[in-house]
Amino acid sequence: MARTRTRITISLEQEQAERIRRHAERAGMDVSAYVVHAATRQMAETEAVEEQFSGLDALITEAEAEAAALPPEPDVTARELTEQEQRDVEAALNLFYGEETWPR
Protein backbone atom coordinates (compact mmCIF):
# COMPACT_ATOMS: atom_id res chain seq x y z
CA MET A 1 0.00 0.00 0.00
CA ALA A 2 1.48 3.35 -1.05
CA ARG A 3 1.83 6.07 1.55
CA THR A 4 0.17 9.39 0.90
CA ARG A 5 2.69 12.20 0.88
CA THR A 6 1.95 15.74 2.01
CA ARG A 7 3.78 18.83 0.87
CA ILE A 8 4.74 21.48 3.43
CA THR A 9 6.01 24.84 2.23
CA ILE A 10 8.37 26.83 4.43
CA SER A 11 9.88 30.27 4.08
CA LEU A 12 13.43 31.00 5.10
CA GLU A 13 16.29 33.31 4.37
CA GLN A 14 18.40 32.52 1.29
CA GLU A 15 21.47 31.97 3.47
CA GLN A 16 19.59 29.41 5.59
CA ALA A 17 18.37 27.62 2.47
CA GLU A 18 21.89 27.41 1.05
CA ARG A 19 23.25 26.12 4.33
CA ILE A 20 20.58 23.42 4.46
CA ARG A 21 21.33 22.46 0.86
CA ARG A 22 25.05 22.13 1.62
CA HIS A 23 24.40 20.00 4.70
CA ALA A 24 21.96 17.79 2.82
CA GLU A 25 24.48 17.30 0.04
CA ARG A 26 27.23 16.37 2.52
CA ALA A 27 24.83 13.86 4.11
CA GLY A 28 24.06 12.39 0.68
CA MET A 29 20.39 13.34 0.92
CA ASP A 30 18.04 15.58 -0.98
CA VAL A 31 16.80 18.65 0.89
CA SER A 32 13.37 17.16 1.65
CA ALA A 33 14.81 13.99 3.15
CA TYR A 34 17.38 16.00 5.11
CA VAL A 35 14.78 18.38 6.60
CA VAL A 36 12.43 15.49 7.44
CA HIS A 37 15.32 13.62 9.08
CA ALA A 38 16.38 16.69 11.10
CA ALA A 39 12.82 17.46 12.20
CA THR A 40 12.17 13.83 13.14
CA ARG A 41 15.35 13.71 15.24
CA GLN A 42 14.38 16.97 16.98
CA MET A 43 10.87 15.66 17.71
CA ALA A 44 12.26 12.42 19.15
CA GLU A 45 14.67 14.37 21.35
CA THR A 46 11.92 16.70 22.57
CA GLU A 47 9.60 13.79 23.31
CA ALA A 48 12.35 11.98 25.24
CA VAL A 49 13.07 15.08 27.34
CA GLU A 50 9.37 15.63 28.00
CA GLU A 51 8.99 11.99 29.08
CA GLN A 52 12.09 12.20 31.28
CA PHE A 53 10.81 15.28 33.08
CA SER A 54 7.06 14.55 33.14
CA GLY A 55 7.21 13.27 36.73
CA LEU A 56 9.13 16.33 37.84
CA ASP A 57 6.72 18.63 36.00
CA ALA A 58 3.82 16.96 37.85
CA LEU A 59 5.58 17.48 41.20
CA ILE A 60 6.20 21.15 40.41
CA THR A 61 2.55 21.66 39.42
CA GLU A 62 1.42 19.99 42.65
CA ALA A 63 3.83 22.07 44.77
CA GLU A 64 2.71 25.29 43.08
CA ALA A 65 -0.94 24.45 43.77
CA GLU A 66 -0.14 23.71 47.42
CA ALA A 67 1.84 26.95 47.71
CA ALA A 68 -1.01 28.97 46.19
CA ALA A 69 -3.37 27.59 48.85
CA LEU A 70 -1.14 28.67 51.75
CA PRO A 71 -1.96 31.86 53.63
CA PRO A 72 0.36 34.76 52.87
CA GLU A 73 3.48 35.04 54.98
CA PRO A 74 3.64 38.11 57.20
CA ASP A 75 6.07 40.78 56.05
CA VAL A 76 9.28 40.53 58.04
CA THR A 77 12.04 43.08 57.99
CA ALA A 78 15.69 42.10 58.19
CA ARG A 79 15.84 43.58 61.70
CA GLU A 80 13.25 41.06 62.87
CA LEU A 81 15.37 38.11 61.78
CA THR A 82 17.88 36.44 64.06
CA GLU A 83 21.53 36.74 63.08
CA GLN A 84 21.48 33.12 61.88
CA GLU A 85 18.35 33.76 59.77
CA GLN A 86 20.03 36.81 58.23
CA ARG A 87 23.12 34.71 57.38
CA ASP A 88 20.88 32.02 55.88
CA VAL A 89 19.05 34.56 53.71
CA GLU A 90 22.32 36.10 52.55
CA ALA A 91 23.74 32.64 51.72
CA ALA A 92 20.62 31.80 49.70
CA LEU A 93 20.83 35.09 47.79
CA ASN A 94 24.54 34.49 47.12
CA LEU A 95 23.72 31.07 45.69
CA PHE A 96 21.01 32.50 43.48
CA TYR A 97 22.63 35.73 42.31
CA GLY A 98 26.31 35.05 42.87
CA GLU A 99 28.54 36.32 45.66
CA GLU A 100 28.55 40.03 44.95
CA THR A 101 26.01 40.56 42.19
CA TRP A 102 22.69 40.81 44.04
CA PRO A 103 21.45 44.23 45.14
CA ARG A 104 21.67 44.74 48.88
C-alpha positions in Angstrom: 0.0 0.0 0.0 1.5 3.3 -1.0 1.8 6.1 1.6 0.2 9.4 0.9 2.7 12.2 0.9 2.0 15.7 2.0 3.8 18.8 0.9 4.7 21.5 3.4 6.0 24.8 2.2 8.4 26.8 4.4 9.9 30.3 4.1 13.4 31.0 5.1 16.3 33.3 4.4 18.4 32.5 1.3 21.5 32.0 3.5 19.6 29.4 5.6 18.4 27.6 2.5 21.9 27.4 1.1 23.2 26.1 4.3 20.6 23.4 4.5 21.3 22.5 0.9 25.1 22.1 1.6 24.4 20.0 4.7 22.0 17.8 2.8 24.5 17.3 0.0 27.2 16.4 2.5 24.8 13.9 4.1 24.1 12.4 0.7 20.4 13.3 0.9 18.0 15.6 -1.0 16.8 18.6 0.9 13.4 17.2 1.6 14.8 14.0 3.2 17.4 16.0 5.1 14.8 18.4 6.6 12.4 15.5 7.4 15.3 13.6 9.1 16.4 16.7 11.1 12.8 17.5 12.2 12.2 13.8 13.1 15.3 13.7 15.2 14.4 17.0 17.0 10.9 15.7 17.7 12.3 12.4 19.2 14.7 14.4 21.3 11.9 16.7 22.6 9.6 13.8 23.3 12.4 12.0 25.2 13.1 15.1 27.3 9.4 15.6 28.0 9.0 12.0 29.1 12.1 12.2 31.3 10.8 15.3 33.1 7.1 14.6 33.1 7.2 13.3 36.7 9.1 16.3 37.8 6.7 18.6 36.0 3.8 17.0 37.9 5.6 17.5 41.2 6.2 21.1 40.4 2.6 21.7 39.4 1.4 20.0 42.6 3.8 22.1 44.8 2.7 25.3 43.1 -0.9 24.4 43.8 -0.1 23.7 47.4 1.8 27.0 47.7 -1.0 29.0 46.2 -3.4 27.6 48.9 -1.1 28.7 51.7 -2.0 31.9 53.6 0.4 34.8 52.9 3.5 35.0 55.0 3.6 38.1 57.2 6.1 40.8 56.0 9.3 40.5 58.0 12.0 43.1 58.0 15.7 42.1 58.2 15.8 43.6 61.7 13.2 41.1 62.9 15.4 38.1 61.8 17.9 36.4 64.1 21.5 36.7 63.1 21.5 33.1 61.9 18.3 33.8 59.8 20.0 36.8 58.2 23.1 34.7 57.4 20.9 32.0 55.9 19.1 34.6 53.7 22.3 36.1 52.6 23.7 32.6 51.7 20.6 31.8 49.7 20.8 35.1 47.8 24.5 34.5 47.1 23.7 31.1 45.7 21.0 32.5 43.5 22.6 35.7 42.3 26.3 35.0 42.9 28.5 36.3 45.7 28.6 40.0 45.0 26.0 40.6 42.2 22.7 40.8 44.0 21.5 44.2 45.1 21.7 44.7 48.9 
